[in-house]
């Protein structure tokens, strides 16, 4: 059995600073899981169920305060569940993108009959702007599902709108997101986007400068349908990413009397960085920390 720690289950204020912050963070994430994960399922069933793609439903984090404060085995278990929930969220967002760009947008006659032809052209770009343009880490980690032309507009929307961009600047922007394409291929992509009347091309000397021809604005009726069917899921994605993948409260120094304190001192500073990779790293290694404690306790 794992060793108990002398902490009152009724008074979190009696806990040391690390245990207090850890409980508060897990409690926060548990609360998000109870409210936002069922909301994802509800939003999916409004429209994207038509894609016949099974959404990846995140697992909930059911937290028992007393056990978490007093039982290392339970801490390790909850931290592993939290680690898996973090991965679940990533794949939930991925399933949204897959449904949109593999099923909805390629089949306008089947899925988008209520949108005008002009709106059907704008929708994939608008969704890319509202998802990839706000979640640059997701863009870096997951960009193979979506056509590069949508990623270019989604990520660089403001620059294309305000200043315009050259081929070299677009290539550099893509490389920062670990998207590598050849110059000649980018030319073809930009010609395709120009043909859809999304951008216009001007020349400054021998350099092509691309700017948005028109803002990504739908018709009045199309905007209403977008707000009803698409925007809520994209908004859920950005909100859950920015809230669930934010555990900055754990960027603290653990009590010096903690066993293997130097291990925690290496792990916890990563909590200062918001995002999927940092949050996943911290939870995975905190679970590992308590599993090491349990193993040692059981060997005594």
C-alpha positions in Angstrom: 0.0 0.0 0.0 1.1 3.6 -0.6 2.2 5.7 2.3 -0.3 8.2 3.6 0.6 11.8 4.2 -0.6 13.7 7.2 -2.9 16.2 5.5 -6.4 17.0 6.5 -8.9 16.1 3.8 -11.2 18.9 5.0 -8.7 21.8 5.0 -6.6 22.4 1.9 -4.9 25.3 3.7 -3.0 22.8 5.8 -1.3 21.4 2.8 2.2 22.5 1.8 2.4 24.9 -1.1 3.1 22.3 -3.8 0.3 19.9 -2.7 -2.1 22.8 -2.4 -1.3 24.1 -5.9 -1.4 20.6 -7.4 -4.8 19.9 -6.0 -6.1 23.3 -7.1 -4.9 22.7 -10.7 -6.3 19.2 -10.9 -9.6 20.5 -9.4 -9.7 23.2 -12.1 -9.1 20.7 -14.9 -11.6 18.3 -13.4 -14.2 21.0 -13.4 -13.5 21.8 -17.0 -13.8 18.2 -17.9 -17.3 18.0 -16.3 -18.6 21.0 -18.1 -16.7 21.2 -21.4 -16.4 17.6 -22.5 -20.1 16.9 -22.5 -20.5 20.3 -24.3 -18.2 19.0 -27.1 -20.5 16.0 -27.6 -23.6 18.2 -27.7 -22.0 20.6 -30.2 -20.8 17.7 -32.4 -24.3 16.2 -32.6 -25.8 19.4 -33.8 -24.1 19.2 -37.2 -20.9 17.2 -37.5 -22.5 13.9 -36.9 -23.5 14.0 -40.6 -19.8 13.5 -41.4 -20.1 9.9 -40.2 -16.8 10.4 -38.4 -16.7 9.2 -34.8 -15.6 12.1 -32.6 -12.9 11.5 -30.0 -14.6 12.1 -26.7 -12.3 13.3 -23.9 -12.4 11.3 -20.7 -13.6 13.1 -17.6 -11.5 13.6 -14.5 -13.4 12.5 -11.5 -11.6 13.8 -8.4 -12.0 12.8 -4.8 -10.4 15.5 -2.6 -9.7 13.4 0.5 -8.0 10.6 -1.5 -6.0 13.1 -3.6 -4.6 14.8 -0.5 -3.8 11.7 1.4 -3.0 8.9 -1.0 0.0 8.8 -3.4 -1.4 5.9 -5.4 -4.6 8.0 -6.1 -2.5 11.0 -7.0 -0.6 9.0 -9.6 -3.8 7.5 -10.9 -5.5 10.9 -11.3 -2.4 12.5 -12.9 -2.3 9.7 -15.5 -6.0 10.2 -16.2 -5.3 13.9 -16.6 -2.4 13.2 -18.9 -4.7 11.1 -21.1 -7.4 13.7 -21.0 -4.9 16.2 -22.4 -4.2 13.9 -25.3 -7.9 13.3 -25.7 -8.5 17.0 -26.2 -5.9 17.1 -28.9 -7.6 14.3 -30.8 -11.1 15.8 -30.2 -9.9 19.0 -32.0 -8.3 16.8 -34.6 -11.6 15.0 -35.2 -13.3 18.4 -35.8 -10.7 19.3 -38.4 -11.0 15.8 -40.0 -14.8 16.1 -40.2 -14.6 19.6 -41.8 -11.8 19.2 -44.2 -12.2 15.5 -45.2 -16.0 15.2 -45.3 -17.9 18.5 -45.0 -16.0 20.8 -47.4 -15.1 18.3 -50.1 -18.8 17.4 -50.5 -20.8 20.6 -50.8 -23.7 19.0 -52.6 -24.0 16.6 -49.7 -23.3 18.8 -46.6 -23.5 22.5 -47.6 -26.7 22.8 -49.7 -27.9 25.6 -47.5 -24.8 27.8 -48.3 -24.4 29.8 -51.5 -21.5 28.9 -53.9 -19.6 31.9 -52.8 -20.0 31.1 -49.1 -18.9 27.5 -49.8 -15.6 28.8 -51.2 -15.0 31.1 -48.2 -16.0 28.7 -45.4 -12.8 26.5 -45.4 -10.7 29.6 -45.2 -12.8 31.2 -42.5 -12.6 28.0 -40.4 -8.9 27.9 -40.9 -8.6 31.5 -39.7 -10.8 30.8 -36.6 -8.9 27.6 -35.7 -5.3 27.4 -37.0 -4.9 31.2 -36.8 -5.6 31.1 -33.1 -3.9 27.7 -32.2 -0.5 28.0 -33.7 0.8 25.1 -31.7 -1.9 22.9 -33.1 -1.0 24.1 -36.6 2.6 23.0 -36.0 1.6 19.6 -34.6 -1.3 18.8 -36.9 -1.4 20.2 -40.4 -1.5 17.2 -42.8 -5.3 16.9 -42.7 -6.0 20.3 -44.2 -5.0 21.6 -47.6 -2.0 24.0 -47.4 -3.9 26.8 -49.1 -6.2 27.0 -46.1 -3.3 26.9 -43.7 -1.6 29.8 -45.5 -4.6 32.0 -45.2 -5.6 30.8 -41.7 -2.2 31.5 -40.2 -1.3 34.7 -42.2 -4.7 36.3 -42.4 -3.8 39.6 -40.6 -0.5 40.0 -42.5 -2.2 39.3 -45.8 -5.0 41.7 -44.9 -2.8 44.6 -43.6 0.5 44.5 -45.4 0.6 41.7 -48.0 3.2 39.0 -48.1 5.8 37.8 -50.6 6.5 34.1 -51.5 9.6 34.2 -49.4 7.7 35.6 -46.4 4.9 32.9 -46.7 7.5 30.1 -47.0 9.3 31.5 -43.9 5.9 31.6 -42.0 5.2 28.0 -43.0 8.6 26.8 -42.0 8.1 28.2 -38.5 5.1 25.8 -38.3 7.3 23.0 -39.6 5.4 23.0 -43.0 7.9 22.6 -45.8 7.0 23.1 -49.4 8.9 23.9 -52.6 8.8 27.4 -54.1 7.2 26.2 -57.3 4.5 24.4 -55.4 3.7 27.6 -53.4 3.3 29.5 -56.7 0.7 27.0 -57.8 -1.1 27.1 -54.5 -1.2 30.9 -54.6 -2.5 30.9 -58.1 -5.3 28.6 -57.0 -6.2 30.9 -54.1 -6.2 33.8 -56.5 -8.5 31.9 -58.9 -10.9 31.6 -56.0 -10.8 35.4 -55.6 -9.5 35.2 -52.1 -6.3 37.1 -52.8 -5.0 39.5 -55.3 -1.4 39.8 -56.7 0.6 42.9 -57.2 4.2 43.3 -58.2 6.9 45.3 -56.6 9.8 45.1 -59.0 10.3 41.3 -59.5 8.5 40.4 -56.3 4.9 39.2 -56.1 3.0 40.6 -53.2 -0.2 38.8 -52.1 -3.0 40.6 -50.2 -6.5 39.6 -49.3 -8.8 40.7 -52.1 -11.8 40.7 -49.9 -12.2 40.0 -46.2 -13.4 36.5 -45.3 -17.0 37.6 -45.0 -20.0 35.4 -45.6 -23.4 36.5 -46.8 -25.8 37.5 -44.1 -27.6 34.2 -44.3 -24.3 32.3 -44.5 -23.0 34.0 -41.4 -26.0 33.1 -39.4 -25.6 29.4 -40.4 -21.8 29.6 -39.7 -22.6 31.0 -36.2 -25.0 28.2 -35.7 -23.2 25.2 -37.0 -19.4 25.8 -37.3 -18.3 28.6 -35.0 -19.4 27.0 -31.7 -17.1 24.0 -32.2 -14.2 26.1 -33.3 -14.7 28.4 -30.4 -14.8 25.3 -28.1 -11.5 24.2 -29.5 -9.7 27.5 -28.8 -11.3 28.0 -25.4 -10.5 24.5 -24.2 -6.9 24.7 -25.5 -6.3 28.0 -23.8 -7.9 27.0 -20.5 -7.1 23.3 -20.1 -3.5 23.7 -21.3 -2.7 26.5 -18.8 -1.3 25.2 -15.5 1.0 28.1 -14.7 0.1 27.9 -11.0 2.4 24.9 -10.9 5.5 27.0 -11.8 6.6 27.0 -8.2 9.5 25.6 -6.1 8.6 22.4 -4.3 9.4 22.1 -0.6 13.0 21.2 -0.1 12.1 18.3 2.2 10.4 16.5 -0.7 12.1 13.3 -1.8 13.7 13.7 -5.2 13.1 17.4 -5.0 15.5 18.1 -7.8 13.3 16.0 -10.2 10.4 18.2 -9.4 12.6 21.3 -9.8 13.3 20.2 -13.4 9.6 19.4 -14.2 7.7 22.3 -12.7 9.2 25.2 -14.6 7.7 23.8 -17.8 4.3 24.8 -16.4 5.2 28.4 -17.1 4.7 27.7 -20.8 1.0 27.5 -21.9 0.1 24.9 -24.4 -0.3 21.2 -25.2 3.3 20.0 -25.1 4.2 21.7 -21.9 1.0 20.7 -20.0 1.3 17.1 -21.2 5.0 17.0 -20.2 4.3 18.3 -16.6 1.4 15.9 -16.0 3.2 12.9 -17.4 6.2 13.5 -15.2 4.3 14.3 -12.1 2.5 11.0 -12.5 5.9 9.4 -12.9 7.2 11.1 -9.7 4.4 9.6 -7.6 4.8 6.2 -9.2 8.5 6.3 -8.2 7.5 7.1 -4.7 5.0 4.3 -4.6 7.5 1.8 -6.0 10.0 2.8 -3.3 7.4 2.7 -0.5 6.3 -0.8 -1.6 9.9 -2.1 -1.6 10.5 -1.0 2.0 
